[in-house]
Amino acid sequence: MEPPKETTDVHGLPRADASAAPAGEKAAPGTPPSMGWRRAGFAALVLSTSAALLWLMALTLFVEGVDPIGLLMLALFALTLPWTTIGFWNAVIGFMVMTFSRDPARTVAPDLCDVPDDAPVDTTTALLVCIRNEDTRRLQRNLEWMLNGLVTTGHARAFHLYMLSDSDEPGIAEAEAATAAALSSRFGGSVQVNYRRREDSTGFKAGNVRDFCERWGSRYPFAIVLDADSVMTAQSMLRLVRIMQARPHLGIVQTLVTGLPSASPFARVFQFGMRLGMRSYTLGSASWQGDCGPYWGHNAILRVAPFTEHCHLPVLPGGPPLGGHVLSHDQVEAVLMRRAGYEVRVLPVEDGSWEENPPNLPEFIRRDLRWCQGNMQYLRLLGLGGLLPVSRIQLVLAIAMYFGSLAWIGLMFAGLLRQLPLRPDTGLMLFVAILTMTFAPKLATLFNVLVRRRLRAAFGGTARVLSSAFIEILLTTLLAPVSAVAISIFLLGLPFGRRVGWTSQQRDAEGMPLSVAVRCLWPQALTGIALAGATLWIAPGAFWFGLPIYLGLLLAIPLAMVSASPALGRAMAHAGLCRTPDETWPAAAAAAGPSAGLFAPGAKPSMAANG
């Protein structure tokens, strides 16, 4: 297919870079035996734990013998286990690494952490900013901040910025071109700026990047992929380039992305919980995934030649929602890169790589449903030839993540239909075990924060950490069933053509009117009424066990409105609640733009070396 017509080009094309790595430069596709043993051990832990939980569930259900609804409940429960057990053991391993290692990141990713920070940069890297109908003022602010940082380091000439637009609104396209012109005028002597808008957004974001690779990819050895809401420090970008220069066997290196400071209560709570959970989870998963790591589609560096050659996504047969171009492109590109013999790694360091998270619950659900539709397309990609076993398992787990939500909802309704008694002692054991395993990643990092003085200070001190953790766990518990119902309704509608469009995201904390909350969340409220009423009528003794679920669904509308309030967000920020270390780092506060005034300046916390 011929590349789309170029409509705008602020600056001339860069010259070919003689230092670009040849397409054939790669390491052997084999995996070290030690990693194979780690993976076998991890699989044994996950499978044995899942078997034990299934055994407890069977003991709880089949007090008076086996029945069809009980078997259905057991099967649904089995579908919920992959993410629960894997998350638990990732947390346990991550906790052990955080507790007993002097440098946790180096322990699980020595190849990435052993590259000197002052190594010369002798290549040219493309910065790919993928945009579609975005707020250009915010975009310009983010890009100016990042380019200023590169100029300050003296390495700006080693980067070329490409603004890759799929915008279909003429007014926004004009503003993008003006933004590109302003950036070129300001930084043209240091960082070359190119703007290209596709007339046909074929292939969504993956097609946008593919178009760059086919047009200009041969001119660059590396490309750092950014979203419109991505922000990275110059030091973080230079670290990625130095790693790729020193390790020719690497195809993709993904940074650990954290949330920018926000005035939205929802985003603050979400980012605090993610900051707690992902540290132990990522360290644990990196210990066994190794060279088959994740790629999240942004804030990552690609080796362009093999990406262009090997990571072209197939067009699935049939039409949307499950056919056509792949929505969730990133993990597919990761497994294709690994199939080609290049390693995909995550750099498990919380330092200088951010994104903006959805400011309210409906926007979060909308984004999650787009990912859900994309992950369901993996069902047609499981048969791809030549994938490594770990890569194929990663695709299965991406599917299971969303089927798990549907299974939990199905399990609850099946339980209401079943009139047989349950065994209380094993039921309580199972309830406590699932609850503990679900929150294990957050609890592991929470303990690590509390026992380390520098980390406690970075998060605001013991009282604020504990208060924030309580708020986050409470809100997560209440909102989890809200998201599960949305995913379940969406999955049930997929066979009938239900789908999510590819649109720009809301990024500002603007509050939420009652009418919007009702329009988006009335199915959850009705589901809560039905479940609570049916439980009181059929099995009143079990009502208290499901109370958090019923409350979350019944309160979905007011919770969405309250958690979207900018005034509440500012109050939480001033009180230091759900504070992350970035809020005391002037770089992150400055990158947060208009909300930067919320956050007091302070010394940069050393997150890379705090153990």
C-alpha positions as CSV (number, residue, x, y, z in Angstrom):
1,M,0.0,0.0,0.0
2,E,1.3,3.4,-0.9
3,P,2.0,5.7,2.1
4,P,-0.6,8.4,2.8
5,K,0.0,11.8,1.3
6,E,2.1,14.2,3.3
7,T,0.2,17.4,4.0
8,T,2.6,19.5,6.1
9,D,6.4,19.5,6.6
10,V,7.8,22.2,8.8
11,H,11.4,21.4,8.3
12,G,13.4,19.6,5.6
13,L,14.0,15.9,6.0
14,P,17.1,14.8,8.0
15,R,20.0,13.3,6.2
16,A,20.6,9.6,6.4
17,D,22.4,8.6,9.6
18,A,25.5,6.5,8.8
19,S,25.5,5.1,12.3
20,A,22.2,3.4,11.9
21,A,22.4,-0.2,13.0
22,P,22.0,-2.8,10.2
23,A,18.9,-4.9,10.2
24,G,20.9,-8.1,10.7
25,E,22.5,-7.0,13.9
26,K,21.0,-9.1,16.6
27,A,21.7,-11.6,19.3
28,A,20.9,-15.3,19.1
29,P,17.2,-15.9,19.9
30,G,18.0,-18.5,22.6
31,T,17.2,-17.9,26.3
32,P,19.8,-18.6,29.0
33,P,19.2,-21.8,31.0
34,S,19.0,-19.9,34.2
35,M,16.0,-18.0,32.9
36,G,14.3,-21.2,31.8
37,W,14.6,-22.6,35.4
38,R,13.2,-19.3,36.8
39,R,10.2,-19.6,34.5
40,A,9.6,-23.2,35.3
41,G,9.8,-22.4,39.1
42,F,7.4,-19.5,38.7
43,A,5.0,-21.6,36.7
44,A,5.1,-24.3,39.4
45,L,4.2,-21.7,42.0
46,V,1.3,-20.3,40.0
47,L,-0.1,-23.6,39.1
48,S,0.2,-25.1,42.6
49,T,-1.4,-22.0,44.1
50,S,-4.2,-22.1,41.6
51,A,-4.8,-25.8,42.3
52,A,-5.0,-25.1,46.1
53,L,-7.5,-22.3,45.6
54,L,-9.6,-24.5,43.3
55,W,-9.5,-27.2,45.9
56,L,-10.7,-24.8,48.6
57,M,-13.5,-23.6,46.3
58,A,-14.6,-27.2,45.6
59,L,-14.6,-28.0,49.4
60,T,-16.7,-24.8,49.9
61,L,-19.2,-25.5,47.2
62,F,-19.8,-29.3,47.2
63,V,-21.0,-29.9,50.7
64,E,-23.9,-32.1,49.6
65,G,-22.4,-33.5,46.4
66,V,-21.5,-32.2,43.0
67,D,-24.2,-30.2,41.1
68,P,-24.2,-28.5,37.6
69,I,-24.4,-24.9,38.9
70,G,-21.6,-25.6,41.4
71,L,-19.4,-26.9,38.5
72,L,-20.2,-23.7,36.6
73,M,-19.1,-21.7,39.6
74,L,-15.9,-23.6,39.9
75,A,-15.1,-23.1,36.2
76,L,-15.9,-19.4,36.5
77,F,-13.6,-19.1,39.5
78,A,-10.8,-20.8,37.6
79,L,-11.1,-18.1,35.0
80,T,-10.4,-15.4,37.7
81,L,-7.2,-17.1,38.9
82,P,-4.5,-16.3,36.4
83,W,-4.1,-12.6,37.2
84,T,-4.7,-13.1,40.9
85,T,-2.0,-15.8,41.4
86,I,0.5,-14.3,39.0
87,G,0.1,-10.9,40.6
88,F,0.6,-12.4,44.0
89,W,3.8,-14.2,43.2
90,N,5.1,-11.2,41.3
91,A,4.6,-9.3,44.5
92,V,6.3,-11.9,46.7
93,I,9.3,-12.0,44.4
94,G,9.4,-8.3,44.1
95,F,9.2,-7.9,47.8
96,M,12.1,-10.2,48.3
97,V,14.2,-8.3,45.8
98,M,13.3,-4.9,47.3
99,T,14.0,-6.2,50.8
100,F,17.3,-8.1,50.4
101,S,18.9,-6.4,47.4
102,R,21.0,-3.2,47.6
103,D,20.0,-2.3,44.0
104,P,16.7,-4.0,43.0
105,A,16.7,-2.7,39.5
106,R,20.2,-4.0,38.8
107,T,19.3,-7.3,40.3
108,V,16.6,-8.1,37.8
109,A,18.0,-6.1,34.8
110,P,21.8,-5.9,35.1
111,D,22.3,-5.4,31.3
112,L,20.2,-2.2,31.4
113,C,21.7,-0.8,34.6
114,D,25.4,-1.4,33.9
115,V,25.6,1.1,31.0
116,P,27.5,4.3,32.2
117,D,25.4,7.5,32.4
118,D,28.2,9.4,30.7
119,A,28.7,7.1,27.7
120,P,29.0,9.1,24.5
121,V,25.9,9.4,22.3
122,D,27.0,8.9,18.7
123,T,23.7,8.1,17.0
124,T,20.6,10.1,16.0
125,T,17.3,9.1,17.6
126,A,13.8,10.0,16.3
127,L,11.2,11.2,18.8
128,L,7.8,10.0,17.6
129,V,4.9,11.9,19.1
130,C,1.6,10.2,18.0
131,I,-1.3,12.6,18.2
132,R,-5.0,12.6,17.3
133,N,-7.3,15.6,18.0
134,E,-5.4,16.6,21.1
135,D,-5.2,19.8,23.0
136,T,-2.3,21.5,21.2
137,R,-1.6,23.9,24.1
138,R,-0.9,21.0,26.4
139,L,1.1,19.2,23.6
140,Q,3.2,22.3,23.0
141,R,3.9,22.7,26.7
142,N,5.0,19.0,27.0
143,L,7.2,19.1,23.9
144,E,8.8,22.5,24.9
145,W,9.7,21.1,28.3
146,M,11.3,18.0,26.9
147,L,13.2,19.8,24.1
148,N,14.5,22.4,26.6
149,G,15.8,19.6,28.7
150,L,17.7,18.1,25.7
151,V,19.2,21.5,24.8
152,T,20.4,21.8,28.4
153,T,22.2,18.5,28.3
154,G,24.1,19.5,25.1
155,H,22.8,16.4,23.3
156,A,19.9,18.0,21.5
157,R,21.4,17.5,18.0
158,A,21.2,13.8,18.6
159,F,17.4,13.9,18.4
160,H,14.9,14.7,15.7
161,L,11.3,15.3,16.6
162,Y,8.5,13.9,14.5
163,M,4.9,15.0,15.2
164,L,2.8,12.2,13.7
165,S,-0.8,13.3,13.4
166,D,-3.9,11.3,12.7
167,S,-6.2,14.3,13.5
168,D,-9.3,14.6,11.4
169,E,-10.6,17.9,12.7
170,P,-9.3,20.8,10.5
171,G,-9.1,23.3,13.3
172,I,-7.0,21.1,15.4
173,A,-4.8,20.2,12.4
174,E,-4.1,23.9,11.8
175,A,-3.2,24.3,15.5
176,E,-0.8,21.3,15.3
177,A,0.9,22.8,12.3
178,A,1.3,26.1,14.1
179,T,2.7,24.3,17.1
180,A,5.2,22.5,14.9
181,A,6.2,25.8,13.3
182,A,6.7,27.4,16.7
183,L,8.8,24.5,17.9
184,S,10.9,24.5,14.8
185,S,11.4,28.3,15.1
186,R,12.5,28.0,18.7
187,F,14.5,24.7,18.5
188,G,15.4,24.4,14.8
189,G,19.0,25.2,15.4
190,S,19.2,22.4,18.0
191,V,16.4,19.8,17.4
192,Q,15.0,19.3,14.0
193,V,11.2,19.3,13.9
194,N,9.0,17.6,11.4
195,Y,5.2,17.5,11.2
196,R,3.2,15.1,9.1
197,R,-0.6,14.5,9.1
198,R,-2.1,11.5,7.5
199,E,-5.3,11.9,5.5
200,D,-6.3,8.3,6.2
201,S,-5.6,7.1,9.8
202,T,-5.3,3.4,8.7
203,G,-4.1,1.1,11.4
204,F,-4.6,3.6,14.2
205,K,-1.5,4.4,16.2
206,A,0.4,1.3,15.0
207,G,-0.3,2.5,11.4
208,N,0.9,5.9,12.3
209,V,4.2,4.6,13.5
210,R,4.4,2.1,10.6
211,D,4.1,5.1,8.2
212,F,7.1,6.8,9.8
213,C,9.1,3.6,9.6
214,E,8.4,3.2,5.9
215,R,9.1,6.8,5.1
216,W,12.0,7.8,7.3
217,G,12.9,4.8,9.5
218,S,16.1,3.9,7.5
219,R,17.6,7.2,8.6
220,Y,17.5,6.4,12.4
221,P,18.8,3.5,14.4
222,F,16.4,4.2,17.3
223,A,13.1,5.8,17.9
224,I,11.5,6.8,21.2
225,V,7.7,6.5,21.0
226,L,5.6,9.1,22.9
227,D,1.9,9.7,23.3
228,A,0.4,13.1,23.5
229,D,0.4,12.9,27.3
230,S,3.9,11.5,27.6
231,V,6.6,13.4,29.4
232,M,10.2,12.2,29.8
233,T,13.3,13.9,31.1
234,A,16.3,14.4,28.9
235,Q,18.3,12.1,31.2
236,S,15.7,9.3,30.8
237,M,15.8,9.6,27.0
238,L,19.6,9.7,26.9
239,R,19.7,6.6,29.2
240,L,17.5,4.7,26.7
241,V,19.8,5.7,23.8
242,R,22.9,4.7,25.7
243,I,21.5,1.3,26.6
244,M,20.5,0.6,23.0
245,Q,23.9,1.7,21.7
246,A,25.7,-0.6,24.2
247,R,23.4,-3.6,23.8
248,P,22.8,-4.4,20.1
249,H,20.7,-7.5,21.1
250,L,17.9,-5.3,22.5
251,G,14.9,-4.5,20.3
252,I,12.6,-2.6,22.7
253,V,13.3,-1.1,26.1
254,Q,10.3,0.0,28.0
255,T,10.5,2.5,30.8
256,L,8.4,2.3,34.0
257,V,5.8,5.0,33.4
258,T,4.3,6.8,36.4
259,G,1.5,9.4,36.6
260,L,2.1,13.1,36.4
261,P,0.8,15.2,39.4
262,S,-2.9,15.9,38.9
263,A,-5.7,18.0,40.3
264,S,-8.2,15.2,39.9
265,P,-9.0,13.1,43.0
266,F,-9.6,10.1,40.8
267,A,-6.2,10.4,39.1
268,R,-4.4,11.1,42.4
269,V,-5.9,7.9,44.0
270,F,-5.3,5.8,40.9
271,Q,-1.7,7.0,40.5
272,F,-0.9,6.5,44.2
273,G,-2.2,2.9,44.0
274,M,-0.3,2.2,40.8
275,R,2.9,3.6,42.3
276,L,2.5,1.2,45.2
277,G,1.6,-1.8,43.2
278,M,3.8,-1.5,40.2
279,R,7.2,-1.4,42.0
280,S,6.9,-4.9,43.5
281,Y,4.9,-6.2,40.6
282,T,7.4,-5.0,37.9
283,L,10.5,-6.2,39.8
284,G,8.8,-9.6,40.3
285,S,7.7,-10.0,36.7
286,A,11.0,-8.8,35.3
287,S,12.8,-11.6,37.2
288,W,11.1,-14.3,35.1
289,Q,10.0,-12.5,32.0
290,G,13.5,-11.3,31.3
291,D,14.0,-11.0,27.5
292,C,10.3,-11.3,26.9
293,G,9.3,-8.2,28.7
294,P,6.3,-5.9,28.1
295,Y,5.9,-3.0,25.7
296,W,3.1,-0.5,26.5
297,G,3.3,1.5,23.3
298,H,4.8,4.7,24.7
299,N,7.7,6.0,26.7
300,A,9.8,3.3,25.2
301,I,12.7,3.1,22.7
302,L,12.7,0.9,19.6
303,R,15.5,-0.4,17.4
304,V,14.0,0.9,14.1
305,A,15.4,-1.5,11.5
306,P,14.2,-4.8,13.1
307,F,10.9,-3.1,14.2
308,T,10.3,-2.1,10.6
309,E,11.3,-5.5,9.2
310,H,9.6,-7.8,11.7
311,C,6.8,-6.0,13.6
312,H,4.3,-5.3,10.8
313,L,0.9,-6.2,12.3
314,P,-1.4,-8.4,10.3
315,V,-4.8,-7.2,9.3
316,L,-7.3,-9.6,10.9
317,P,-10.0,-11.2,8.7
318,G,-13.5,-9.8,9.0
319,G,-14.6,-6.4,10.2
320,P,-14.6,-4.7,13.7
321,P,-14.8,-5.3,16.5
322,L,-12.6,-8.4,16.3
323,G,-11.4,-8.1,12.7
324,G,-9.5,-5.5,10.9
325,H,-6.6,-3.5,12.3
326,V,-5.3,-4.5,15.7
327,L,-6.2,-1.9,18.4
328,S,-3.9,-3.2,21.2
329,H,-0.8,-3.2,19.0
330,D,2.0,-2.9,21.6
331,Q,2.1,-6.4,23.1
332,V,1.8,-8.0,19.6
333,E,4.8,-5.9,18.4
334,A,6.7,-7.0,21.5
335,V,6.2,-10.7,20.8
336,L,7.0,-10.2,17.1
337,M,10.3,-8.4,18.1
338,R,11.2,-11.3,20.4
339,R,10.3,-13.8,17.7
340,A,12.9,-12.1,15.4
341,G,15.6,-12.7,18.0
342,Y,15.7,-9.3,19.7
343,E,15.1,-8.9,23.4
344,V,12.3,-6.9,24.9
345,R,13.1,-5.5,28.3
346,V,11.5,-3.3,30.9
347,L,13.8,-0.8,32.8
348,P,12.4,-1.1,36.4
349,V,13.4,2.4,37.6
350,E,10.8,5.0,38.6
351,D,12.7,8.0,37.3
352,G,11.8,10.6,34.7
353,S,9.1,8.9,32.7
354,W,5.4,10.1,33.1
355,E,2.0,10.0,31.5
356,E,-1.3,11.7,32.3
357,N,-4.0,9.3,33.6
358,P,-7.8,9.7,33.0
359,P,-9.2,12.3,35.4
360,N,-12.5,10.6,36.1
361,L,-14.2,7.2,36.2
362,P,-16.1,7.2,32.9
363,E,-13.0,8.3,31.0
364,F,-11.0,5.5,32.7
365,I,-13.7,2.9,31.8
366,R,-13.7,4.2,28.2
367,R,-10.0,3.7,27.9
368,D,-10.2,0.3,29.5
369,L,-12.9,-0.8,27.1
370,R,-10.7,0.2,24.1
371,W,-7.9,-2.0,25.5
372,C,-10.5,-4.8,26.2
373,Q,-11.5,-4.8,22.5
374,G,-7.9,-4.8,21.4
375,N,-7.0,-7.6,23.7
376,M,-9.9,-9.7,22.5
377,Q,-8.4,-9.5,19.0
378,Y,-5.5,-11.5,20.4
379,L,-7.8,-14.6,20.2
380,R,-7.0,-14.6,16.4
381,L,-3.3,-14.1,17.0
382,L,-2.6,-17.0,19.4
383,G,-1.8,-19.3,16.4
384,L,1.0,-17.1,15.1
385,G,3.9,-19.3,14.2
386,G,7.4,-19.1,15.8
387,L,6.4,-17.3,19.0
388,L,8.3,-18.2,22.2
389,P,6.2,-20.0,24.9
390,V,6.4,-17.0,27.2
391,S,5.3,-14.7,24.4
392,R,2.2,-16.8,23.7
393,I,1.4,-17.0,27.4
394,Q,1.5,-13.2,27.5
395,L,-1.1,-12.9,24.8
396,V,-3.3,-15.5,26.7
397,L,-2.9,-13.5,29.9
398,A,-3.9,-10.3,28.2
399,I,-7.1,-11.9,27.1
400,A,-7.7,-13.5,30.5
401,M,-7.4,-10.2,32.3
402,Y,-10.7,-9.1,30.9
403,F,-12.5,-12.4,30.9
404,G,-11.7,-12.5,34.6
405,S,-14.0,-9.5,35.2
406,L,-16.9,-11.3,33.3
407,A,-16.2,-14.4,35.3
408,W,-16.5,-12.6,38.7
409,I,-19.9,-11.1,37.7
410,G,-21.0,-14.5,36.4
411,L,-19.9,-16.2,39.6
412,M,-22.0,-13.8,41.7
413,F,-25.2,-14.4,39.6
414,A,-24.6,-18.1,39.6
415,G,-24.2,-18.1,43.3
416,L,-27.7,-16.5,43.7
417,L,-29.2,-19.3,41.6
418,R,-27.7,-22.0,43.6
419,Q,-29.8,-22.9,46.7
420,L,-27.3,-25.4,48.2
421,P,-25.4,-24.7,51.4
422,L,-21.7,-23.7,51.5
423,R,-19.0,-24.8,53.9
424,P,-18.3,-21.7,56.1
425,D,-14.8,-22.5,57.3
426,T,-13.2,-23.1,53.9
427,G,-15.3,-20.3,52.5
428,L,-13.8,-17.8,54.9
429,M,-10.3,-19.2,54.3
430,L,-10.9,-18.7,50.5
431,F,-12.2,-15.2,51.0
432,V,-9.2,-14.1,53.1
433,A,-6.8,-15.7,50.7
434,I,-8.2,-14.0,47.6
435,L,-8.4,-10.7,49.3
436,T,-4.7,-10.9,50.5
437,M,-3.5,-12.0,47.1
438,T,-5.4,-9.3,45.3
439,F,-3.8,-6.5,47.3
440,A,-0.4,-8.2,47.7
441,P,1.5,-6.0,45.2
442,K,0.3,-2.8,47.0
443,L,0.9,-4.2,50.4
444,A,4.4,-5.3,49.5
445,T,5.5,-1.9,48.3
446,L,3.6,-0.2,51.2
447,F,5.7,-2.2,53.7
448,N,8.9,-1.3,51.8
449,V,8.0,2.4,51.9
450,L,7.2,2.3,55.6
451,V,10.5,0.7,56.6
452,R,12.7,3.1,54.6
453,R,13.1,6.6,55.8
454,R,13.8,8.3,52.5
455,L,10.9,6.6,50.8
456,R,8.5,7.5,53.7
457,A,9.6,11.1,53.3
458,A,9.1,11.0,49.5
459,F,5.5,9.8,50.0
460,G,4.8,12.4,52.7
461,G,5.6,10.6,55.9
462,T,4.1,7.6,57.8
463,A,0.7,9.2,58.6
464,R,0.1,10.4,55.1
465,V,1.2,7.1,53.6
466,L,-1.1,5.0,55.8
467,S,-4.0,7.4,55.3
468,S,-3.5,7.5,51.5
469,A,-3.2,3.7,51.4
470,F,-6.5,3.4,53.3
471,I,-8.3,5.8,50.9
472,E,-6.9,4.0,47.8
473,I,-7.8,0.5,49.0
474,L,-11.3,1.6,49.9
475,L,-11.9,3.4,46.6
476,T,-10.4,0.6,44.6
477,T,-12.6,-1.9,46.4
478,L,-15.7,0.1,45.7
479,L,-14.9,0.9,42.0
480,A,-13.6,-2.6,41.0
481,P,-17.2,-4.0,40.5
482,V,-18.1,-0.8,38.6
483,S,-15.4,-1.5,36.1
484,A,-16.2,-5.2,36.1
485,V,-19.8,-4.6,35.1
486,A,-18.7,-2.2,32.3
487,I,-16.3,-4.8,30.9
488,S,-18.9,-7.6,31.2
489,I,-21.5,-5.7,29.3
490,F,-19.0,-4.8,26.7
491,L,-17.7,-8.4,26.3
492,L,-21.3,-9.7,26.0
493,G,-21.9,-7.1,23.3
494,L,-18.8,-7.9,21.2
495,P,-20.3,-10.8,19.3
496,F,-23.1,-8.4,18.2
497,G,-20.8,-5.7,16.9
498,R,-20.3,-3.5,20.0
499,R,-17.0,-1.6,19.8
500,V,-15.1,1.5,21.0
501,G,-13.9,4.2,18.6
502,W,-10.4,5.6,18.5
503,T,-10.8,9.1,19.9
504,S,-8.8,11.6,21.9
505,Q,-8.8,11.3,25.7
506,Q,-10.0,13.9,28.2
507,R,-7.0,14.9,30.3
508,D,-8.2,17.9,32.4
509,A,-9.8,17.7,35.8
510,E,-13.1,19.5,35.1
511,G,-15.6,18.0,37.4
512,M,-18.6,15.9,36.3
513,P,-22.3,16.9,36.0
514,L,-25.0,14.6,37.4
515,S,-26.4,14.1,33.9
516,V,-23.1,12.8,32.6
517,A,-22.5,10.5,35.5
518,V,-26.0,9.0,35.2
519,R,-25.7,8.5,31.4
520,C,-22.4,6.7,31.8
521,L,-23.0,4.6,35.0
522,W,-26.8,3.8,35.2
523,P,-26.2,0.1,34.2
524,Q,-23.9,-0.3,37.3
525,A,-26.4,1.3,39.6
526,L,-29.2,-0.9,38.3
527,T,-27.0,-4.0,38.6
528,G,-26.2,-3.0,42.2
529,I,-29.9,-2.7,43.0
530,A,-30.6,-6.1,41.4
531,L,-27.8,-7.9,43.1
532,A,-28.4,-6.5,46.5
533,G,-32.1,-7.1,46.3
534,A,-31.7,-10.6,45.0
535,T,-29.2,-11.5,47.7
536,L,-31.4,-10.2,50.5
537,W,-34.3,-12.2,49.1
538,I,-32.5,-15.4,48.3
539,A,-29.5,-15.6,50.6
540,P,-29.7,-12.9,53.3
541,G,-26.8,-14.5,55.3
542,A,-24.4,-13.8,52.4
543,F,-25.3,-10.2,52.1
544,W,-22.6,-8.9,54.3
545,F,-19.9,-10.7,52.3
546,G,-21.0,-8.9,49.2
547,L,-21.6,-5.5,50.8
548,P,-18.5,-3.8,49.3
549,I,-19.6,-4.9,45.8
550,Y,-23.2,-3.7,46.3
551,L,-22.1,-0.4,47.8
552,G,-19.7,0.2,44.9
553,L,-22.3,-0.4,42.3
554,L,-25.0,1.6,44.1
555,L,-22.7,4.5,44.8
556,A,-21.1,4.5,41.3
557,I,-22.8,7.7,40.2
558,P,-22.0,9.9,43.3
559,L,-18.5,8.3,43.6
560,A,-17.8,9.3,40.0
561,M,-18.9,12.9,40.6
562,V,-17.0,13.3,43.9
563,S,-13.8,11.7,42.5
564,A,-13.9,14.1,39.6
565,S,-14.0,17.3,41.7
566,P,-10.9,19.6,41.1
567,A,-11.6,21.3,44.4
568,L,-11.3,18.0,46.3
569,G,-8.2,17.2,44.3
570,R,-6.6,20.5,45.4
571,A,-7.6,19.9,49.0
572,M,-6.0,16.4,48.9
573,A,-2.8,17.8,47.3
574,H,-2.5,20.5,50.0
575,A,-3.1,17.9,52.7
576,G,-0.5,15.6,51.1
577,L,-3.0,12.7,50.6
578,C,-2.3,10.2,47.8
579,R,1.0,12.1,47.2
580,T,3.7,10.5,45.0
581,P,7.4,11.3,45.1
582,D,7.0,13.2,41.8
583,E,5.2,16.0,43.6
584,T,8.3,17.0,45.5
585,W,10.4,16.8,42.3
586,P,10.4,20.2,40.5
587,A,10.8,18.5,37.1
588,A,7.5,16.6,37.4
589,A,5.7,19.6,38.9
590,A,6.9,21.8,36.1
591,A,5.9,19.2,33.5
592,A,2.4,19.1,35.1
593,G,1.8,22.6,33.7
594,P,-1.2,24.5,35.1
595,S,-1.5,22.2,38.1
596,A,2.2,22.7,39.1
597,G,1.2,25.3,41.7
598,L,-0.4,22.6,43.7
599,F,2.9,21.0,44.6
600,A,5.6,22.3,46.8
601,P,9.1,22.2,45.4
602,G,11.6,20.0,47.1
603,A,14.7,17.9,46.5
604,K,14.4,15.1,43.9
605,P,13.9,11.8,45.8
606,S,16.4,9.1,44.7
607,M,13.9,6.4,43.6
608,A,16.5,4.4,41.7
609,A,18.7,3.7,44.6
610,N,16.4,3.5,47.6
611,G,16.1,-0.2,47.5
